[in-house]
Amino acid sequence: MQATPDPSHPSLADTDGRRVGAAWRAPREVLRAVFGHEDFRPLQGEVVDHVAQGQDALVLMPTGGGKSVCYQVPALARPGTGVVVSPLIALMDDQVQQLRQAGVHAAALTSARTPEEVREIRRDLDSGALDLLYVSPERLLLGGLLDQLERCQVSLFAIDEAHCVSQWGHDFRPDYRQLSALGERFPNTPRIAVTATADESTRQDIKHQLGLDGARAFVASFDRPNIRYRVQVKGQARKQLTDFICRDHPGESGIVYCMSRRKVEDTADMLRKQGVDAVAYHAGLEAETRANAHTRFLREDGVVVVATIAFGMGIDKPDVRFVCHLDLPKSLEAYYQETGRAGRDGLPAEVFMVYGMTDVANLRRMVDDSNAPEEIKLVERRKLESLLGFCETTRCRRQVLLAYFGETTDPCGNCDTCLEPVEAVDGTHAARLALSAVYRVGQSFGAGHVVDVLLGKTSEKVQRRGHDRLQVFGQGMDQSEKRWHSVLRQLVAQGLLKVDMANHGVLRLGPREQVVPVLRAEETVTLRADPEKLRPSRGTQKAGGRRSPAHDLDGADADLFESLRAKRRDLAERAGVPPYVVFTDATLLEMVHRRPRGTSDFARLPGVGRSKLERYADDFLAVLNG
């Protein structure tokens, strides 16, 4: 049953659902009474005050960093209806559910609404009853909605996932490019554009495309210290994945990304056979199947979604404990955004990626074969090089990732290269041998044949081609077969070799200006000394196996946490919302640690605003004091 907000509550609605006054409210009052937090996170307060005072802003914050607060709070603090432009129905519906649970009158105007629901929302907009209206860029620009908004009082415009507007962005949406009209039609209404990932060129492009050239940019740290980064070379990719999930994260929610739809379905089927509660998600599935997978992931514990990148932008689920990539993402921005869906609640989470030479070749081919202008292809090639540098680095991965976004940091101690340092070796001699072998076999064979030649293997193909008489034959016998494959993979990553996927994976030399100096020993090549055997995660073993939110609880505390989760699940089912919309795991853990005895203690828990206090305090206090 929904609580009735009182006039002192900053939800801005009275018992009839009408806005109660147009006075500017203190943002921190809104934060405490509506969202249940005593103070803003770093940078949030600056952004909120800036926008609440009517100024434009571009905000870059990591996934889970609290971007939505940056526009929701000033929208509630200022008189009028806040309009949020968002790219996905799932994202809009999720935020609307959470806001309504907090006592805010919010609605999403989407294609999923019935004609009567649309009319009701637009009536509420006309009457001033809406606190926040969510809408897609396409819907905003059609059907006379802008004309209607000109007749209303709009507190602000928020443009979520603003990287979609950029010509450099990886989720391009044409209608985003027309949102610059908002500044022309509503010159006195503040606009805030928010995104989780954008390098400097993308930031400038966002501001230009949206007509926000004079907006102040707020850039938070991109560091997600609760996330552990792990990258492995592809060996037996499926076994590597199942080992990671079943050994380190059994029974936990996670996302596994694959490049192709078929691989998504095959991987989900394989995981189910291993006892993992896995569902497949990609754009080629029936709408009902996709919706069921999405709903199960949000509302049930321990469900793993195997998906293409079509899944994720609209996911606000805070308790995703891991994200895996079975194929390379398109760029470090994409990797950062996709892995950022883990651990949004700030509790420990882990991300895991496997990659190989074929991944590198496929991504290079996708860039080369695209219809994009050459200057955009050049940008995409540079982004791919940065991604490969992250994969092949011997440094702290967090240092490499943050450096891409212009930050510096000390080694983190929470990534695989920190926990199990990788040696960097002078690979110039090995590189010269490998490049010579590729050249001597006519740039007409794949990695397996080149390695056979280097190891002096007298296979039928080697003898038939006369490659056992080449000068390089057997010159690499001091290295293992696995090491030579590693060398070739790293040379492909560095651009010294290319893989012709249209011709059965044939290896060819890279650009002459890069290759010749190496062959002449005028330039050195540094390579990773990959371990001969893949090792399990030391970190998860040290933590006792699982990295669950309650991994440090035991005995009565662990039992209480599970009882609170059961109560949350029951209340969520009755309300028809995902469990985390009631309370996050982080709030439940605070209940375990603080053991509130009454409503005044309960009200001081983080994440408990006035509406949730009225809705849920008695139910949870009964469990806590039972």
N, C-alpha and C positions, 0 to 999 in steps of 0.2 A: 504493500500500500504506500502510495507516495505521500510524503509529508507535505503539509501546507506551509509555505514560507511565510514568515511574519514581516511586517513593514520595515523592521530594522535590519533584515537580512539583505546582503548585497546581491541576491539573485535577481533583484529589480522587478519582481512580480508580486502582486497582492493575491488575495484568495480567489479572485476571479481571473487570474492569469494576466492581468493588465499591469503595465509598467507603473511603478509608484514614484513619480517625480523624476526630474531630469537633472538633479544636482550632481555635480562631479563628486565621486566617492574616492576615498584614499585607496590606492592600489593594494597596500598591505592589509587593509581591512578586508578587501575582497579576497586576497590570498588566504587569509586565516579563516574567515567565515565560510567561504565557498569550498576551498580546496583543502583546508585543514593543515596548512603549513605556516610555521611561525615567520619564516623569512625566505627571501629569494635565494636561488643558487647564484654563484658568481656570474656576473654580467646580466642575469635576468632582470635585476632591479633597475639597472641603468637603462636597459631597453624599454622596460615597462614605463618608467617615468618619462622617457623621451617621447614615446608614442602617445601616452596618456595626455601629454601637453600639446598634442596636435602635430608632431613632427614625423617626417617620413624616415624609414629605416630599412636597411638590408641586414639581415641577421643570419650568420652562419654558426650553427651549433651542431655538435655530433648527435646522431640518433640516440635517443634516451637522455639528451641533455636538457630537455624541458622547453623546446621551441614553442609548443602550443600555448604555454603559459604567457609567452611574450606578446601574444595577440589576444588571448582570451581574457586576461586580467584587465588590460586597458579598454577592451570592448565593453566590459562590465562596469568599469570605473567611469567611462564617458557616457553622456546621454545619447540615446539612439540605439539602433541595431547594428551590431558588428557583422560584416559580410565576409565570409571566408571562402576563397576560391581554392578548390582542392581537386586533384585529378582523378580520384577513384571513389566510387560509391562506398566500397568497404571501409575506406579511411574515414569518410564523412559519417557513415552510420555508427562506426565505433566511437568517434569523438562525441557524437550527439548522445549516444547511450550513456557515456560517462558523465557528460554535463547534466543530463536530466537526473541521474542518480545524485548529483551534487546540488539539485534544486534549481538549476538554470533552465530557462525556457529556450531551448534550442531546437532547430529543425533542419532537415536536409531536403533541398528541392532537387530531386533526381528523377531519372526515368523510371525508377522503381516505385514511385508514388502513384496512387490512383488519381484520376481526375478530381475526385472529391477532396482527397488529401491535399492536392496542389491548390485547390481553391481555398481550403482552410488555412494553409500556410500563408497564402498571399493576403488573405483577410487579416491574419494576425500581423503581417508585415505592415499593412495599411494602418492598423489600429495602434501600432507601436507596442504590441504585446511581446514581440520576439526580442530576446536578448542577443542571440546569435543565429545567423542564417548561413548554412553551408550550401555551396552550389558549384557545379563544374564550370570551367571556362566557356564551354559550348552553351550551356543553359543560360549563363549570365548574359551572353551576347545575343540571345535569341528571345523571341516571344515578348518583347516589350518590357522585360524585367528592369533594364536600366532606366527606362522612362518611369516605371513605378518607383524605383529607388530615388529618383530625383524629387518625387513628391513626399518622400519619407525623410526621417532624420537618421542618417547613417553615422555611426560612431567612428568606424574605420573600415578600411578594406585590407584584408590579409591575403597574401598570395602564397599558398603553401607549396612545397616542392618546387621552388622557383627555378631550379636548374632546368626544368622542362622548357623554359622560355628561351634558353640559350641555343644558338646555332652549334655550339660546341657540346651541348648536353647530350647524354646518352639515352634520354627518354623524351625525345622531342615531341611536343604537342603544338600543332600549328596555331590553335586558338589562343594559346598563351601569348603569342606574339601581338595580339590585338588588345591586350590588357593595358597598353599605354594610354588608351582612350579614357581610362578611369581618371587619370590626372587632369585631363582636359575637361571632362564633364563634372568632376567633383573636386575642383581646385582647393577647397578649404577642408577636405576630409583627409586625414592622415592615411598613408599607405605603408604597409610593412610586408616585405618579401622575405620569406624564410626558406632555408634549405640546409641539408646536412653536409653536402659535399660540393665544393666548387673551388678550383684553383684560381689564381689571380686573373687570368684571361677570362675565365667563365664569370667571375664576379663582375668584372667591368662590362661584359656583354649583357648580363642580367640587368644591370642598372640602365644600360643604354636601351635595351629592348622594352623595358617597362617605363621609360621616361623618368627614372629615379636618379638621374645624374647628380642631383644635389642632396640625395639622401645620405645620412650618416651610416657608415658600415660598422657593424658590431661583429667581431670575429672571436668566438670562444676557442679555447684549446680543443684540438681534435683528439686529445688523448682520452682513451677509454681504459683506465688502469685496471678495471675489473675483468677485462678480456685477456685471455692467454692466446697468443698467436702460434700456430704450428703449421709448418709446410713440409711435405715429403715428396720425393720423386716417385712417380708412378711405378710400382712394381706389379703387385696383384691388387689393383685398385679396389675391387669389391671386398677383398679380405681386409685390406687396410681400413676401409670404411666400417665394416662390421666389427672389427677389433676395437676401433675407436669408440663406437656407440655402445657395444655390449660390455666392454671392459670398463670404460671410463664414465659412461652416462646412461646406465640402464634405467629404464622407466622414466626418463626425462623428456621434455618437449624439445624438439629441434627442427632445423630445416636443412635439407640436402639439395644443393643446386647441381643440375646437369644441363648440358648444352642442348641436347635433342629430346624430342618428345618420347621417342622410343626408349631412349636410355632412362628417362624418368620412370616409365612404366616397368621396365625390366628391373631397375634398381629397387623400386618399391616392392615388387613381387619377391625379389631376393631377400630383402630385409624381413618381410613377413614370414618367410620360411625359416628365418633365424630367430623368430620369436619377437621381433620388433613390431609395435603397433604403427605401421607405416601406411600412408595414403599417397596417391599420386595426384599431381595438379599441373595441368598445362592447358593452353588455350584450345587445343584440339579435342578436349573431352566435352561430353555433354554438359550443358549448363547446370543441370541438377547434380551431376557427379562432382563438378567443381564446387558447387555451393555446399554439398555435404562434407567434402574434404575440408573446406574452409571453416565450416561450423564446428566440426569435430575438433579441429586444431585449436580453435579459440575456447571451446567450452569443456574440453576434456583434458585431463592430466596425462602426460606421457605420450602424446601423439606426435609422430615424426612425419613431416610433409616432405616428399621428394618432388621437386618442381623445377621448371624453367624459371627464368627471371621474371616471367609474367606474374609470379607470386611474390609478395613481400612488401611492396610500397605501401599497401593499405593495411599492413599488420601493425597493430599497436600493442600486441601481447607482450607484457613486461617480463614474463618468466621463461623465455626461450633460453635454454641453458647451453645450446651449441648450434653452430652453423657450419656446414661442410660444403666444400666445392670439389666435385669430382672432375670438373673441367675448369680451365682458367677463365676468370671473368674477363671483360673487355678492357678494363683499365683499373688503375689503383682507386680512382673515384668509385667505380662500380663495386670493387672489392670492399672498400671501406663502408659504403652504404649497405651492402648486402650483409657483411659481417656485423655491422652495427645493430642488426635486429636481435642479436644475442645480448642478454644481460641488461635490458633496458631498466630493470629495477635496481641496478647498481650492485647486485650480488654476483658472485663469481660465475663466469661463463667462459667458454672455450670455442675457438674457431680453428678449423682444420681444412687444409687444402692439399690435394695431390695434383701433380702436373708432369707432363712429359714433352718430348720433342714434337709429337703430333699436335698437341695443344698449341704450341708456339706457331707451328706451320699453318694451322687452321685460322688462327687469329690474323696472321700476316696476310693470308690469302683473302680473308673477309675485307680487310682494309684495302688491299690492292684492287680487288674486284668491285668495290662499291662505286656508285655513280657520283659520289661526293666530289666537289672541286678539289684540285690538287693541294690547295693550301690547307683544307680540312684534313685531307689524307695525311699531310705532313704532321699535323697536330696529333692525329690518332696514332701514327707510327711512334712519335715521341712518347705518348702515353703508354703504348705497349712496351717500349724499351724500359720505362720506369717500372712497370709491373714485373717484367722479367728480372730487372735488377733487384727488386724486392724478393723474388723467389730464390735467386742465386746468391744473395748476400751472405757474407760471413759475419756481418755486424749484427747488433741488436735489431730485430725486425721493427720494433716500435720506433727506434731512431730513424730508420729508413722511411717508414710510413709517415711519420710526423714531418720529416724534412721535406717530403713531397708537398705538404701543405704549409711550408714555411716556418715550421717550429723546430726547436732544438730541445733535446732532453738527454739526461744521463741514461746509460743502459738500464733497462727496466727490471731485469731479473725475473720476468714473467713471460718469456717467449722461448721457443725451442733453442734458438741460438745462444741465449743467455744461460739456459739451464744445461745445455749440452753444447758447448762452444765448438764451432766448426773451424777447421784450419784452412787458411788461405795459402796456396802454394804457387810457386812460379811454374806455370804451365806452358811456357813458351816452346820448349822442345816438343812436348806432346802435341801442341797446337800445330806446329810446323809439320810434324809427321802426318797428322790427320788431314790437314789441308792438302799436303802432297799426295796422299793416298786417294783422296776424292778426285784430284786433278788427273792422276795417273790412270785411274779406271775410267776416265773419259766423262766424268760427271754424269754417269748414266746408271748408277746403282744406289741402293738404299744403304742405311746404316749397317745392317747385318752383314752385307757383303764387304763393305769397307773394313769392318772390324775383323772379319775372317782373313782379309789380306794382311792387315797389320799384325795379326797373331800368327801368321804363317800356316793357316789351316789349308790343307790340300783337298778342299771339297771339289765335287764334280764340276760345279759352276766356275770355281777359281781356275781349275786346270783347263776346262774347255775354253775359257776366255784368254788363257795364257797369262793370267795375272800372277801366277806363281813365279814368273820370270821378271816381275817388276822390281825395281831397286828398293821399293818400300816394303816388299813382301817379307814378313817376319821381323820387321824392325821394331815392332811394338810388343815383343814377347815379355818384356819386363813389367807389363801392366796386365791386369785381369780383364776379361771380357766386359765385366760390369763397369770397370773404370773407363774403358774406351767408349762405351755407350754414354757415360757421364760426360766425357770430354766432348764428344760430338754434340750432345744436347746443349752444353754450355756454349759451344762455338755458335750454334744456331741462335741461342739466346742473345749472344753478343753481336749477331749480324755478320759474322765471318763466314758462316755457311747458311744456305737457304734450303728448304725442303719443298720440292715440287710435288704438291699433293695431287695435282691433275695428272701426274705421271708416276703413280704408284710410290710416292715418297722418295723419289730420287734426290740425292744430295748434290747441290751445286755450290760453287764458290760464291761468296758474297761480292760486294763491290770491290773493284780492283784497287781503289785507293785505300781500302781497309786491309785487304788480304796481302798485297805485295810487301808492305813494310814488315809484316809478321814473317813471311817466308824469307825475307832478306835479313831477319834478326835485327831489324832497325827499331822494332817495338816489342815490348814484352806483353805477355798475356797472363793474367792472374786467374786461377781457377779454384773452385771449392774442392776440398778433399772429402768427398761424400763417404759416409761410413759404408762398409761392405754389407752390413745387415741393418735393416730398419729396426729401430728400438722403440719400445712403448714409451708413453708419456711418463716421465719421472714425476712430474708435478701431481698428476692425479693419483699415482700410487702413494706418494707421500701423504696426500690428503685422506688416505684410507679408501681409495677406489672412486667413490662418487664425489662429484663436486656440486651436490645439491644445495639449495638455499639453507637447509637445516643441517649441513654436514658437521657443524660444531655442536649440535644438540645431542643429548643422550638421556636415557632414563625418562623421568617424568616430563622433562622439557620436550623431548621428542614426541612423547605420547600426546602432550597438550597441543603441540603444533599440528599434529595430524587430526586431532579433534576439532581444532579451529578450521582447518581446511575442509573437513567434512561439513561443518556448519555453513561455511561460506558456499560450498557447492550446493547445498540444499537451498539456501536463500537465493542464489543465482538462478537455479532452475525455476524457482517460483516466480522470480522477476523476469525471466526470459532473457537474461544477459550473461555474458561470460563471467566466470568467477572473479577475474581480476578487476572487473568493473565495480564489484562490491568492495573488495580491499585487495591490495597487492600482497604478495608473499612478504615483502619488506615490512608492511604494517602488521601482518600476523606475527612476524618475528619480534616486533616491538611489543606486542601484546604478551608474548611469552616472557620476554626479558623484564618488562615493567610490572606485569601482573596487576592491572588496574582493578580497584575494588568497587568503584562507583562511577556514575556518569561524569563527574567532574574530572576524575583521573582519565577516563576513557577519552574525554574531549581533548586532552592534551597530547594524544597519540598523533604522530605524523600521518596525514592522509585522512583525518577525521574532521570533516567540516560539519556545519550545523545540520544540514540535511541528513547526512549519513549518521550523525549522532542520534537524530530522532528516529531514523529507520532501523538501525542495527544495534545500538548500544545494549539494549536489554538482552537480545539473543546471544551476543558474544559474551556479555558479562555472566550470563547463566552458565556458559561453558567454563569460563575462567574461574568462577567461584563455586562450581559444582563439586 
